[in-house]
């Protein structure tokens, strides 16, 4: 049983980091590219998609939700920076856990990271599709509902569309953006009539197989496959593609802040604590757990440590700089959004674009939509990049089939097979699953990874205090203030995500344990080395 917690020694890890050859990843990323990768992953879903969902939960206090999430990420980010500089390998939290907590924990966190990266890319592909559909609507181009959304989301959109027409017919004195209109629509959708239900299904107009309506998010499927193709071609090409997108979307975010501030109505922020935070501290905590997805890009930077030119110096820069820049922008955009639109009326699928469209700022909405599409594209790129690198590291250790996941393309120098598989899975999941359900799973998986990394920093500081650390997490030893705060902040957001998401996480991890004991442990290089030393795996 003890060998379940066998560790990879730091000497072995450093030897792997120094490997060269055609079957190793190419070191070509500098501090600008790493920071751009972080910003590319961070700025996207949080501002352009999930800010709407967070506002429905926290109200104007969405600003504080972003602050809470930012603190949790800052503490974890400092811990990530220490490990990324010290262990410049592609596995991120998986590798850090292997060095400190042992193989079983490493497997658990590696399996968990699939929730973060592959499912994260699925969430963003769905958000990209929603934004794309909104963009087409600006030019009066309609995408069939059953091909623009998964079945459940498409049916929900059909209900809302029919319900809006019904409310306007029954209450012609209501304006579509008023609270009275929103309340009437909510009441209608809570108890839909048979006529409303029939009209919604007719609007969906989905084909049926065996009496079951179909729904397939075609734009989400296609964009995930396109990003996968870019990633297979090469890391330098992917980084350049991402850097161009980052410049574009930063310009768009600044545009949103500049123009949107002229349309802020301070009354929308409320007049006291109860109107500012209508659901109290619990609502802020839940919103922080939901919009936490916005921040997961910075840890994806750590998966590229094996492709950084000078990881000891550049990895901390990339992680911390991207996190700091994005947090400030998030708070500003949250303030503008909740100031422009009364929080119950904020659109969930494309909140920023809809806020400008409702003020007849069509040209501005076009610019924002293009920036949104670009931003979400770069998020997908970094998520799928991170997923393929984690799978690569696990395969190198024997925990996954090496001939597939660790196979490096002789020309492109990328783990191409694992990249294609991750991209295809993300495409399928994003095309058939509601965005809010995937997003919550991604968040709890990511928070769990952050907690493990914070624990790992404390463990290694205790067991190997003299190890050279190019970057040291401040206030981490002998009193581990930063790691403990990281555990508390991120653990609190995990709790606020609710029992259903905990059940999903536990089920996912149990499936992973079945894979570990049936395949991974038998093929583990660490376990094989112990057997050569005369130790039984069950000893």
Legacy VTK file of the C-alpha trace (Angstrom):
# vtk DataFile Version 3.0
C-alpha trace
ASCII
DATASET POLYDATA
POINTS 539 float
0.000 0.000 0.000
2.885 2.362 0.733
3.988 2.255 -2.891
0.760 3.910 -3.916
2.406 7.053 -2.620
5.789 6.458 -4.239
7.290 9.730 -5.434
9.353 10.812 -8.391
12.568 12.230 -7.009
13.579 15.782 -7.817
16.742 14.465 -9.474
14.685 12.336 -11.866
12.410 15.262 -12.649
15.321 17.605 -13.357
16.920 14.979 -15.617
13.668 14.767 -17.587
13.574 18.558 -17.879
17.061 18.510 -19.444
16.201 15.914 -22.110
16.670 16.836 -25.769
15.840 15.183 -29.082
13.095 14.657 -31.623
10.794 13.031 -29.053
10.909 15.997 -26.662
8.959 19.244 -26.697
10.599 22.280 -28.283
11.752 25.101 -25.947
10.706 28.241 -27.819
8.570 30.375 -25.462
9.792 33.574 -23.785
8.191 35.774 -21.080
5.984 37.690 -23.538
4.643 34.494 -25.110
3.985 32.945 -21.693
2.175 36.041 -20.405
0.185 36.188 -23.648
-0.782 32.531 -23.205
-2.023 33.331 -19.706
-4.006 36.361 -20.848
-5.218 34.371 -23.845
-6.690 31.733 -21.576
-7.967 34.043 -18.855
-9.721 36.794 -20.788
-12.553 35.145 -22.609
-15.310 33.136 -20.997
-15.227 35.127 -17.765
-15.876 38.509 -19.330
-17.754 37.585 -22.463
-19.882 34.671 -21.226
-19.841 33.774 -17.525
-20.166 37.354 -16.274
-23.857 37.099 -17.145
-24.318 33.914 -15.135
-22.392 35.415 -12.206
-24.522 38.568 -12.242
-27.698 36.491 -11.937
-26.251 35.000 -8.747
-24.514 37.965 -7.096
-26.202 41.015 -8.640
-23.982 44.108 -8.768
-21.743 42.398 -6.201
-20.364 40.484 -9.183
-17.432 42.877 -8.750
-16.715 41.373 -5.331
-17.142 37.865 -6.742
-14.304 38.565 -9.167
-12.225 39.943 -6.275
-12.878 36.780 -4.224
-11.968 34.526 -7.144
-8.908 36.668 -7.821
-7.652 36.269 -4.256
-8.046 32.506 -4.417
-6.148 32.429 -7.685
-3.454 34.808 -6.454
-2.567 32.552 -3.526
-2.615 29.453 -5.698
-0.766 31.291 -8.478
2.159 32.071 -6.200
2.389 28.378 -5.331
2.206 27.419 -9.020
4.994 29.896 -9.798
7.331 28.268 -7.265
6.797 24.801 -8.725
6.876 25.903 -12.382
10.255 27.567 -11.895
11.657 24.671 -9.867
10.242 21.787 -11.960
10.108 22.992 -15.619
8.062 20.071 -16.961
4.782 19.914 -18.858
2.621 18.195 -16.247
1.651 21.202 -14.106
-0.155 20.179 -10.880
0.145 16.503 -11.836
3.947 16.668 -11.812
4.043 18.747 -8.618
1.865 16.204 -6.821
4.070 13.327 -8.065
7.116 14.995 -6.518
5.496 15.714 -3.157
2.428 13.599 -2.422
3.086 10.464 -4.445
1.760 8.573 -7.441
-1.842 8.045 -6.341
-2.352 11.740 -5.669
-0.562 12.543 -8.924
-2.942 10.298 -10.836
-5.973 11.807 -9.108
-4.907 15.349 -9.940
-3.917 14.420 -13.502
-7.312 12.825 -14.037
-8.940 15.826 -12.393
-7.122 18.219 -14.742
-9.077 16.685 -17.606
-12.124 18.334 -16.057
-10.278 21.633 -16.140
-8.751 21.598 -19.592
-10.753 19.356 -21.943
-14.102 20.184 -20.349
-13.007 23.817 -20.046
-12.432 23.909 -23.781
-15.902 22.392 -24.234
-17.451 25.152 -22.126
-15.697 27.833 -24.127
-16.614 26.278 -27.465
-20.262 26.447 -26.384
-19.798 30.080 -25.335
-18.072 30.830 -28.650
-21.054 29.382 -30.480
-23.523 31.496 -28.468
-21.546 34.629 -29.312
-21.327 33.613 -32.974
-25.102 33.152 -33.140
-25.596 36.586 -31.554
-23.211 38.028 -34.132
-25.217 36.508 -36.993
-28.422 37.915 -35.497
-27.000 41.443 -35.801
-27.072 40.969 -39.580
-30.515 39.313 -39.435
-29.037 35.912 -40.183
-30.673 33.088 -38.268
-29.036 29.807 -37.456
-31.495 26.920 -36.863
-31.931 26.545 -33.114
-31.320 22.810 -33.170
-27.958 23.327 -34.925
-26.905 26.338 -32.824
-27.345 24.840 -29.350
-27.469 21.546 -27.549
-31.026 20.220 -27.228
-31.725 21.562 -23.720
-30.336 25.028 -24.373
-32.067 25.229 -27.749
-35.405 24.325 -26.203
-34.835 26.872 -23.439
-34.133 29.566 -26.047
-37.314 28.578 -27.875
-39.344 28.864 -24.659
-37.872 32.292 -23.926
-38.550 33.540 -27.445
-42.172 32.389 -27.435
-42.609 33.610 -23.860
-41.376 37.112 -24.745
-43.931 37.390 -27.535
-46.661 36.173 -25.188
-45.785 38.684 -22.458
-45.639 41.542 -24.955
-49.046 40.539 -26.338
-50.604 40.332 -22.864
-48.852 43.445 -21.517
-48.231 45.868 -24.395
-47.406 48.597 -21.853
-44.301 46.680 -20.686
-40.915 47.499 -22.175
-38.895 44.351 -22.824
-36.077 45.534 -20.559
-38.101 46.392 -17.457
-38.208 44.431 -14.224
-41.976 43.982 -14.612
-41.414 42.355 -17.994
-38.672 40.095 -16.579
-40.895 39.056 -13.657
-43.823 38.268 -15.974
-41.590 36.222 -18.274
-40.101 34.301 -15.343
-43.580 33.487 -14.020
-44.698 32.309 -17.452
-41.670 30.052 -17.922
-41.961 28.624 -14.402
-45.374 27.144 -15.267
-45.591 26.958 -19.079
-48.952 26.237 -20.646
-49.525 23.418 -23.118
-49.830 25.998 -25.889
-46.536 27.632 -24.905
-44.829 24.233 -24.821
-46.155 23.276 -28.249
-45.094 26.633 -29.704
-41.596 26.264 -28.264
-41.139 22.807 -29.783
-42.424 24.115 -33.098
-39.890 26.960 -32.986
-37.075 24.531 -32.185
-38.106 22.543 -35.276
-35.590 19.794 -34.512
-35.505 16.519 -36.436
-36.358 13.428 -34.445
-34.932 9.943 -34.182
-37.173 7.434 -32.454
-39.371 10.270 -31.248
-36.451 12.048 -29.552
-35.632 15.596 -30.648
-32.064 16.205 -31.749
-29.854 19.122 -30.865
-26.257 19.619 -31.967
-24.143 22.756 -31.488
-22.446 22.755 -34.884
-20.426 26.007 -34.468
-18.991 24.724 -31.162
-17.979 21.461 -32.808
-16.272 23.118 -35.770
-14.326 25.759 -33.802
-12.909 23.094 -31.450
-11.663 21.091 -34.434
-10.111 24.210 -36.002
-8.181 25.023 -32.805
-7.025 21.409 -32.570
-5.561 21.694 -36.060
-3.603 24.835 -35.104
-2.208 23.109 -31.999
-1.049 20.069 -33.951
0.920 22.257 -36.388
3.300 23.547 -33.700
3.862 25.427 -30.430
5.546 28.448 -32.045
2.722 28.793 -34.539
0.155 28.388 -31.757
1.901 31.025 -29.621
2.012 33.511 -32.510
-1.630 32.877 -33.322
-2.522 33.407 -29.663
-0.414 36.581 -29.310
-2.222 38.226 -32.222
-5.587 37.371 -30.722
-4.536 38.667 -27.291
-3.640 42.084 -28.690
-7.038 42.256 -30.398
-9.092 41.251 -27.391
-7.214 43.524 -24.971
-8.046 46.404 -27.287
-11.700 45.322 -27.257
-11.806 45.060 -23.447
-10.398 48.581 -23.124
-12.980 49.692 -25.681
-15.758 48.167 -23.529
-14.467 49.962 -20.440
-14.102 53.294 -22.218
-17.413 53.382 -24.085
-19.467 51.453 -21.537
-18.547 53.814 -18.702
-20.529 56.568 -20.466
-23.705 54.469 -20.180
-23.388 53.419 -16.548
-26.387 54.164 -14.366
-25.133 54.110 -10.775
-28.650 53.315 -9.569
-28.209 49.839 -11.075
-25.507 49.154 -8.474
-28.078 49.572 -5.674
-28.448 52.012 -2.838
-27.373 49.778 0.063
-25.832 46.396 0.795
-29.084 44.502 0.197
-29.595 45.967 -3.259
-25.890 45.743 -4.118
-25.692 42.101 -2.989
-29.299 40.837 -3.277
-28.299 37.258 -2.345
-25.856 38.224 0.376
-22.434 36.773 1.047
-23.600 33.323 -0.069
-24.570 34.711 -3.466
-21.156 36.326 -3.838
-19.469 33.049 -2.887
-21.549 31.077 -5.380
-20.894 33.633 -8.105
-17.181 33.499 -7.306
-17.292 29.736 -7.754
-19.092 30.147 -11.093
-16.918 32.912 -12.556
-13.815 31.230 -11.155
-13.605 29.539 -14.555
-12.488 32.955 -15.782
-9.130 32.577 -14.065
-8.018 29.085 -14.886
-5.831 30.228 -17.757
-2.939 31.225 -15.548
-2.316 27.670 -14.371
-2.428 26.471 -17.982
0.739 28.525 -18.437
2.514 26.080 -16.125
1.802 23.214 -18.551
4.148 24.880 -21.062
7.131 24.936 -18.667
8.875 22.278 -20.765
8.567 24.564 -23.795
9.897 27.734 -22.115
13.361 29.012 -23.047
14.216 30.101 -19.499
11.541 28.574 -17.244
13.247 29.493 -13.961
12.836 33.187 -14.747
9.987 33.333 -17.248
7.372 30.989 -15.734
6.737 33.134 -12.611
6.555 36.220 -14.836
4.002 34.616 -17.151
1.810 33.280 -14.339
1.776 36.322 -12.057
1.651 39.010 -14.762
-1.256 37.417 -16.630
-3.215 36.944 -13.402
-2.690 40.532 -12.216
-3.590 42.138 -15.554
-6.718 40.059 -16.002
-8.037 40.559 -12.468
-8.026 44.342 -12.857
-9.775 44.127 -16.211
-12.387 41.709 -14.842
-13.360 44.001 -11.993
-13.673 46.940 -14.381
-15.859 45.060 -16.859
-18.074 43.698 -14.061
-18.628 47.256 -12.844
-19.501 48.505 -16.348
-21.828 45.571 -17.114
-23.835 45.791 -13.877
-23.922 49.579 -14.229
-25.234 49.470 -17.791
-27.892 46.801 -17.206
-30.106 46.119 -14.190
-28.784 42.752 -13.015
-31.980 40.604 -13.436
-32.084 41.669 -17.095
-28.492 40.785 -17.986
-28.310 38.308 -20.860
-26.581 35.027 -19.928
-25.345 33.812 -23.304
-23.724 37.074 -24.535
-24.055 39.640 -21.728
-21.638 42.313 -22.957
-22.810 42.320 -26.560
-26.472 42.434 -25.559
-25.836 45.345 -23.160
-24.587 47.469 -26.057
-27.242 46.270 -28.505
-29.980 47.297 -26.088
-28.645 50.854 -26.364
-28.653 50.700 -30.158
-24.861 50.771 -30.241
-24.792 48.275 -33.080
-21.350 49.195 -34.403
-19.873 48.893 -30.915
-21.632 45.538 -30.476
-20.077 44.337 -33.715
-16.606 45.269 -32.469
-17.215 43.598 -29.103
-18.570 40.454 -30.724
-15.491 40.130 -32.911
-13.331 40.611 -29.817
-15.431 38.056 -27.955
-15.025 35.486 -30.697
-11.279 36.118 -30.823
-10.989 35.965 -27.051
-12.879 32.736 -26.692
-10.824 31.239 -29.514
-7.572 31.862 -27.631
-9.064 30.411 -24.440
-9.823 27.174 -26.253
-6.322 27.127 -27.680
-4.642 27.334 -24.283
-7.047 24.875 -22.641
-6.464 22.203 -25.279
-2.747 22.967 -25.198
-2.716 22.346 -21.448
-4.723 19.137 -21.752
-2.409 17.577 -24.319
0.665 18.453 -22.218
-0.751 16.875 -19.063
-1.628 13.707 -21.002
1.899 13.752 -22.456
3.465 13.882 -18.982
1.264 11.113 -17.636
2.110 8.918 -20.629
5.838 9.573 -20.187
5.463 8.178 -16.665
3.662 5.091 -17.971
0.278 5.980 -16.459
-1.269 6.302 -19.924
-0.308 4.534 -23.186
3.028 6.103 -24.150
2.831 5.127 -27.810
-0.275 7.283 -28.182
-0.221 10.205 -25.746
3.564 10.748 -25.651
4.155 10.325 -29.373
5.782 13.520 -30.705
5.202 14.433 -34.343
8.597 14.312 -36.121
7.984 17.565 -37.988
5.743 19.645 -35.724
7.313 18.547 -32.384
3.893 18.362 -30.717
2.081 15.471 -28.968
-0.250 15.269 -31.926
-2.270 12.151 -31.161
-3.213 13.290 -27.667
-4.004 16.762 -29.003
-6.368 15.364 -31.635
-8.134 13.111 -29.120
-8.554 15.919 -26.552
-9.826 18.278 -29.231
-12.335 15.781 -30.579
-13.689 15.017 -27.090
-13.994 18.739 -26.350
-15.819 19.232 -29.657
-18.342 16.477 -28.929
-19.025 17.500 -25.318
-19.325 21.179 -26.207
-21.821 20.420 -28.949
-24.288 18.358 -26.894
-24.015 19.613 -23.273
-25.455 22.815 -21.661
-22.737 25.378 -20.924
-23.674 25.966 -17.273
-23.456 22.262 -16.392
-20.013 21.869 -17.984
-18.776 25.117 -16.458
-19.604 24.048 -12.911
-17.777 20.733 -13.367
-14.747 22.570 -14.725
-14.711 24.958 -11.782
-14.795 22.340 -9.047
-12.094 20.298 -10.789
-9.854 23.351 -11.101
-10.388 24.428 -7.499
-9.445 20.933 -6.370
-6.203 21.171 -8.367
-5.410 24.532 -6.765
-5.905 23.133 -3.272
-3.555 20.225 -4.045
-0.830 22.569 -5.338
-1.065 24.715 -2.201
-0.714 21.583 -0.046
2.197 20.370 -2.176
4.162 23.584 -1.604
3.925 23.123 2.158
4.898 19.442 1.936
7.994 20.097 -0.164
9.071 23.064 1.976
8.960 20.711 4.969
10.612 17.668 3.361
13.162 19.416 1.153
13.740 22.898 2.595
17.213 23.297 1.085
16.186 22.625 -2.507
17.096 25.511 -4.840
13.967 27.494 -5.685
14.406 30.108 -8.437
11.122 31.629 -7.256
9.906 31.287 -3.681
6.267 31.695 -2.681
6.227 34.499 -0.090
4.991 33.719 3.415
5.008 29.994 2.744
7.377 28.773 5.480
7.741 28.274 8.444
4.269 29.790 8.820
2.473 28.857 5.561
0.241 31.911 5.289
-0.122 32.022 1.496
-0.682 28.254 0.943
-3.214 28.063 3.786
-5.110 31.088 2.469
-5.087 29.460 -0.970
-6.608 26.302 0.521
-9.251 28.264 2.445
-10.305 30.583 -0.398
-10.455 27.857 -3.022
-11.992 25.352 -0.626
-14.734 27.850 0.230
-15.585 28.291 -3.456
-15.720 24.501 -3.837
-18.239 24.293 -0.992
-20.370 27.048 -2.536
-20.676 25.104 -5.821
-23.094 22.739 -4.083
-23.611 19.020 -3.517
-24.458 18.141 -7.135
-21.058 19.256 -8.365
-19.301 17.449 -5.527
-21.093 14.273 -6.589
-19.969 14.802 -10.192
-16.384 15.323 -9.024
-16.409 12.203 -6.832
-17.917 10.074 -9.618
-15.303 11.344 -12.079
-12.470 10.587 -9.636
-13.861 7.100 -8.930
-13.832 6.373 -12.668
-10.234 7.557 -12.686
-9.296 5.203 -9.855
-10.699 2.271 -11.840
-8.432 3.251 -14.742
-5.455 3.649 -12.392
-5.748 0.245 -10.727
-6.641 -1.610 -13.922
-3.977 -0.071 -16.184
-1.819 2.761 -14.883
-0.312 1.136 -11.805
0.718 -1.919 -13.826
2.564 0.249 -16.376
3.987 2.882 -14.034
7.718 3.537 -14.446
8.011 4.382 -10.759
6.381 1.096 -9.740
8.623 -0.804 -12.182
11.701 0.814 -10.641
10.572 -0.264 -7.175
10.114 -3.845 -8.382
13.673 -3.858 -9.685
14.762 -2.860 -6.205
12.942 -5.899 -4.822
9.908 -4.088 -3.447
6.425 -5.438 -4.064
3.818 -2.878 -5.220
1.587 -3.841 -2.309
4.332 -3.567 0.276
LINES 1 540
539 0 1 2 3 4 5 6 7 8 9 10 11 12 13 14 15 16 17 18 19 20 21 22 23 24 25 26 27 28 29 30 31 32 33 34 35 36 37 38 39 40 41 42 43 44 45 46 47 48 49 50 51 52 53 54 55 56 57 58 59 60 61 62 63 64 65 66 67 68 69 70 71 72 73 74 75 76 77 78 79 80 81 82 83 84 85 86 87 88 89 90 91 92 93 94 95 96 97 98 99 100 101 102 103 104 105 106 107 108 109 110 111 112 113 114 115 116 117 118 119 120 121 122 123 124 125 126 127 128 129 130 131 132 133 134 135 136 137 138 139 140 141 142 143 144 145 146 147 148 149 150 151 152 153 154 155 156 157 158 159 160 161 162 163 164 165 166 167 168 169 170 171 172 173 174 175 176 177 178 179 180 181 182 183 184 185 186 187 188 189 190 191 192 193 194 195 196 197 198 199 200 201 202 203 204 205 206 207 208 209 210 211 212 213 214 215 216 217 218 219 220 221 222 223 224 225 226 227 228 229 230 231 232 233 234 235 236 237 238 239 240 241 242 243 244 245 246 247 248 249 250 251 252 253 254 255 256 257 258 259 260 261 262 263 264 265 266 267 268 269 270 271 272 273 274 275 276 277 278 279 280 281 282 283 284 285 286 287 288 289 290 291 292 293 294 295 296 297 298 299 300 301 302 303 304 305 306 307 308 309 310 311 312 313 314 315 316 317 318 319 320 321 322 323 324 325 326 327 328 329 330 331 332 333 334 335 336 337 338 339 340 341 342 343 344 345 346 347 348 349 350 351 352 353 354 355 356 357 358 359 360 361 362 363 364 365 366 367 368 369 370 371 372 373 374 375 376 377 378 379 380 381 382 383 384 385 386 387 388 389 390 391 392 393 394 395 396 397 398 399 400 401 402 403 404 405 406 407 408 409 410 411 412 413 414 415 416 417 418 419 420 421 422 423 424 425 426 427 428 429 430 431 432 433 434 435 436 437 438 439 440 441 442 443 444 445 446 447 448 449 450 451 452 453 454 455 456 457 458 459 460 461 462 463 464 465 466 467 468 469 470 471 472 473 474 475 476 477 478 479 480 481 482 483 484 485 486 487 488 489 490 491 492 493 494 495 496 497 498 499 500 501 502 503 504 505 506 507 508 509 510 511 512 513 514 515 516 517 518 519 520 521 522 523 524 525 526 527 528 529 530 531 532 533 534 535 536 537 538
